[in-house]
Amino acid sequence: MPYDFDRIIDRRGTQCEKWDGMEEHYGVSPGDGISMWVADMEFRPPPAVAQAFKWEMEHGVHGYWADSGQYKQAIVNWMARRHNWSIEPSWISTTHGIVMAVNMLVQAFCKPGDKVIIQTPVYYPFAFAVAANGCQVINNRLVKENGRYVMDLDDLKRQADGQTRMIILCSPHNPGGRVWSKEELEALAEICLSRNILMVSDEIHHDLVYPGAKHTVLASLSPELQDKVVVCTSASKTFNLAGTMTGNVIIANEELRKQFTDHLYKCGMFLPNRFGPIAARAAYNHGEGWLDALLLYLEENRNLIASVLENRLPAVKSMPLEGTYLAWLDFSGMDAPMDEIVRKVEKEARLALNHGDTFGPGGENHLRMNFACPRLMVEQALERLIKAFV
């Protein structure tokens, strides 16, 4: 079945944060700007999602959600089919998205003053979740080797001490696009297990991986590790369902799972938004062909960005991307201060891109570009970028 990823869908004026909020955040008008910051896509989800919503609308009564077992079973089947990880429905807790889940995990397993390690530059809500809940943010900064990020495990060993309760892993990595190898994950896990550090693995981009890379679910490495890991997934990035605010927190360890679910109840998180599970179940059960077609399209967008920059704007480097749909652009080769570069991007090119310094140490001199959009938009954005600097 063909899917039209080239179709331009006007999202302006639809209460869309990505478009209707970009002028407030970046000073770029949606009237003539291109929005490439918020990590959602410009594509409609798999047709099965619309069909599921249509049935719900025609039924017309939208009461509290109760899972008959089909929703969580769809997650179980997906993890087995796409990620070779066997889980039980009882391991899954449903939250209002993964950002909320990360905050709740910090609250459930850490107390004020505890140290939580994050690997910067990294998705900025991680640092917020740690600091907002009274814990210490410990930056285990990633380093570049051959143009891509690798973990600095020697630094991790130096920084981890008796106060270190948790590490939050971004896998695949946002914004660098790394898909961590099995060997990298094993080395990280060995350190954390030896120091009794709880590992929270945000794997929300786990389905968005390109040829040549393979995502490994952290908890699948060994039974021992599975007992010490919390895995966070969602259909939101995979199928463009971010607005349904539904995430999966998967905990095999019964004691840890009870500790987390008790905290959910204390926060009044009894039931999910009804529409999230409806959309996720439809996508997991019937969206696989759509996803396979999407990955081919995104790969071509990724390759286009890398090729155009290399040939026409070589001072700007796009980090080799193994996963996600987020290009991590390094402007350190430009002979200009970053504030001037940002001004040109926003005022002259009229592009709304995430500022790299918000991702923490190591993000300076970078901008993040979301290319999950029709190719014409990518082409137009690249032309604007080149015109602003050449």
N, C-alpha and C positions, 0 to 999 in steps of 0.2 A: 504494500500500500504506500503510495507516495505521500510525502508530507511537505507542505509548502513553508519552508523556513525563510524563503526570500520575501515573504509578504510583510509589508510595513503596516504595523498596527499602531494607530495613533492613541497613545495612552495619556496624553495631556488632558487635564480637566476631569480625570477619573479618580481623584483622591489617591493618586499614585505618588508615593514618596520619591521614587527615582526621578520622575519628571516634574511633578508639581512642587517638589521640595528643593530642586537643585538651585533655583535662584537664591533662596534663603541661605543655602549652605556655601554656594560657590559664586554667586553673582552672575550666573549664566542663565539667560532667559530661555524658557522652553520654547519661545517663539522662533528663535533662530539657533539655539544651541543643540548639542548632541549630548545626551546623558549616558555616561558609561561608568557610573560609580557604584550604586547599590547592587549587590550581588543577586539580582533576579534576572530572568531572561525576557527578551522581547518576543517570545514565541508562545503560542497557545499550547497548553498541556496535551497529552494524548487524548484522542477523541473519546475514549472510554470515561474520562473524567467528566466531560460535558454531559455524556449520556447518564452517568450516575447522578449528577446534579439535576438533570431534567426529570428523572424519576422522582427525586426528592421534592422538587418544586411541584410536580403534578400531584404527588400525594398530599402536599400542602400543610402537614402538621410537623413542626420542627421541634420536637421535645428533647428532653435530656437523652444523652447518648448511652446506650448499653451495648457492649460488644457481645454478639452471639457466638463469638469465637472465630468468625471469618476474618476479621480485621487483623488480629494478632497472628493468625495462621498465615495470612498473606505475607506478613513480615518474616515469619519463620521460613516460609518457602523461598522468599527472595534471597535471604542470607545464605541459604543452602545452595540455591541455584547459581547465584552470581558471585558468591564469596566463599563457598565451600566451608561454611561455618554452621555447625549444627547447634541450634538453640531451642529452648523450651518457651512456649507462650508465657509461662509464669515468670520468666526472667524479665519481661518487658514492662516498663512503666511508661505511660504516655504523659507528656508534658506539653505546655503551651510553647513549643519551639525549643531549640537547643540553647539559645542565649539564656533563657529562663532556667533551663536544666543545669547549665554550668553554675549559675548563681546558687541554685538550690543544692548542688553537690558541694560547693564550698561551705555553705551554711550547715549542711548535714554532717560533714566529715572533718571540718576544721573549726577551731575556736579562735577568737581574736588574738592576734600576736603570732599565730602559726605562720610558717613560711610556705609559700606555694611557688613552684618553679614554672615559668613559661619560657618558650624558646623564641626570642625576638629576632627579627621583626615578625610579628604574628598578629592574627585577627584581634583587633583592639578591645573587644568586649571581654577578653580573657583578663586583661590587667584590671579593667573596671570591676569585674566580678570579685576579684581577689581583694582589691583595695576597699571597695564599697562595703565589704563584709568584715573589715577590720583586720585583715591578714596582710602579711608582708609579701610584696611582689619581688621575686628573685628572678632576674633576667639572665638566663643561660643563652647568651647570644650565639646565633648561628654564624658560621663562617663560610666564605666562598672558596670553592675549589673548582677549577676549570669552569668558572662562570655560573656554578649552581651552588645551592646551600648544602652544607653537611653539618651534622651535630658536633659540637665541641664537648665531647664526653669527659675530657680531662677537667675542663672548667666546671662541668656538672658535678664531678666528684669533689672538687674543692669547695663548691658552694653548698652542697647538701650536708646538713648537720642534724643534730637531734631535734631541732625545731621544725624541720622540713616534713610536712605532712602529706603533700600532694604535688604531683606534676600534671599539668594540662598539656597534652600532646595534640597538635593539629596535623591530622593525617587523612588524606593528602594535605600538604601545607598550603595555607593561605596567608600571605600573598605569593609565595615563591614558586608554587606549582610543583614542589617535589613530591614524588610518590616514594615514600621511604622503603628501602629494600628490607627483605626479611633479616638480613645480617645486621643492618643498622638498628632495627627494632629489637632484635635479640640482645645486642650490646647495651642498649638503653635499658631494657627490662632487667638485665642482670644487675645493673647498678641499683635500680629502684627496689628490686626484691631484696637485695642485700642490706638495704637501709630502711626497709619497711615503709616505703613511700607509695602511697596509693596512686595508681595511674588512671587518669581520666583521659580517654582517647576520643577526641571529637573527630568523627569520621563522616561528617555530613557530605563531603565531596567524594565519597568512596566509589561512586558509580561513574564518575567523570574522569576516566583514565584513558590515555592514548596508547596506541601500539608501541611496544618496546618497554612499557612499564607494567607492573602488576601490583595491585593493591593487596596488602596482607592485613587482615583484621588482627589487631594487636593481641586480643584475647585468644585467638586461635593458635598461637604459637606453641602452647603447652597447657596441660591441665593445671599445673601449678600457677602459671601466669593468669589463666582464665579466672582463677579464684581471687586475684588481686587487681583486677582491671574492671573499670566501668567503660562501656562503649556507648557512644552517642551517635545515633544515625537519624535520618529523616528522609522522607520523600520530597522535601521542599526544594532542594537544589537539583536533584535528579530530574524531577518532572515539572519544575517551575510552579510550585504550590506554596511559595513562601507566605502568602497572605492567609493561608489556613492555619498557621501557627500551631503545628503539630510535630512533636519530636518523640523519638524512641530512646529511652535510657535502658540499656540492657546490662543486667547484673546477674552473673551466675551464682555468686556467693550468697547464700540465703541470709546470713547475718547482716552483710552489707546491704542487701536488698531491703531487708526489713527496716534497717536504720534509715534508708533513703525514703521508703514509702511512708514511714511514720512522719518524716519531716514534711512530705507532700501533704499529708492530712492536717498537720499543724498549720500549714499555709492555706488551707481551704481548697487544695487542688484535688478534688474528688473525681471529677469527670472532665474529659477533654471537650473542646469545641466540637459539636456534632459534625460539622462539615469537613473537618480535617480528616478523620478516619474514613469518611465516605470517599473523599478524593484519593487518599493514599491507597485504600484497598483496591479501587478501580485501576489506579496506575500500576501498582505492583502486579496485579493479576493480568492486566491486558495492555500494558504500556511498553513491553520489552522491545518490540519492533520499532516503536517511535524512538526509544532511547538509542538503539543501534544506529538509526538514521541520523539522529542528532549528533552523535559522537563523530560521525564522518564529516558532518557540516562544520562542527566546531574545530575539528582538526584542520580543515582547510582555512578557516579564519585565523587560527593560530599560525599556520605556516605563512599566510599572507602578511601578517604583521611582522614576523621575523624577517621575511624576504625584503619587504619594502624598506624597513628601517636599515637593514644591512646595506642595501644598495643606494638608498637615497638620503638617509639621515644616520650615517654610521656612528656619530657621536652618542646616539641614544641606543642603548643595548636592551633587548628584551630577553630576560632570563629564560633559558631553555625550559620549556613547560612540559611536564610529564602528566599533569592532571589539572583539573579545574578549568574554568573559562575566564581566568583573571590573569592578564598579562602584567608582569612586574617590570616596569620600565625604569632603567637606570640612566639618569641625566648627568652623572658625575663627569662624563666626558665633554660636556658643554662648557664653553668658556664664559660662564655667567653664574651669578649667585642664584640659589634656588628660588628666592622670592621673585626674582625677575623672570625666571623660567615659568613659574606658576602664573605670573601675571600674563605672560604671552599665551600660555595654554588657555587660560580662562577668558581673557579680554580680547585677544586677537583670533585665536583658533576657535573660541567659543565652545570649549569642551569641558565637561564636568567629570574630572577624574579624582579618585581618592588621593589625598596627600600622604606621602610615604611616612612622614614622621609620626603620624597617628598610630602606626603599627609598632612603635617603640624603637629602642636603640637598634641601629642598622637600617632603619627605614628612610633615613635622611637621603636626599637627592633622588628619591624615587617617586613615581606616580603609579597607581594601579588602574588598569583599563579593563573594563568588562566587555568582552567581545561576544557575548551570547546574544547576538542580534543579527538581523539580515546583513548579508555581505555588503550591500550598498552602503549601509551605515558605517561599516568598518572602513571601506574605501574612502568615504567622505571624511571620516575622522583623520585618517592618515594623511590625506591631501591637505587638510587644514593644519595639521601638525607640521608638516614639511614647509608649507607656505609661511608659517609663523617663524621658522628658524633658518630658512635657507634664503 
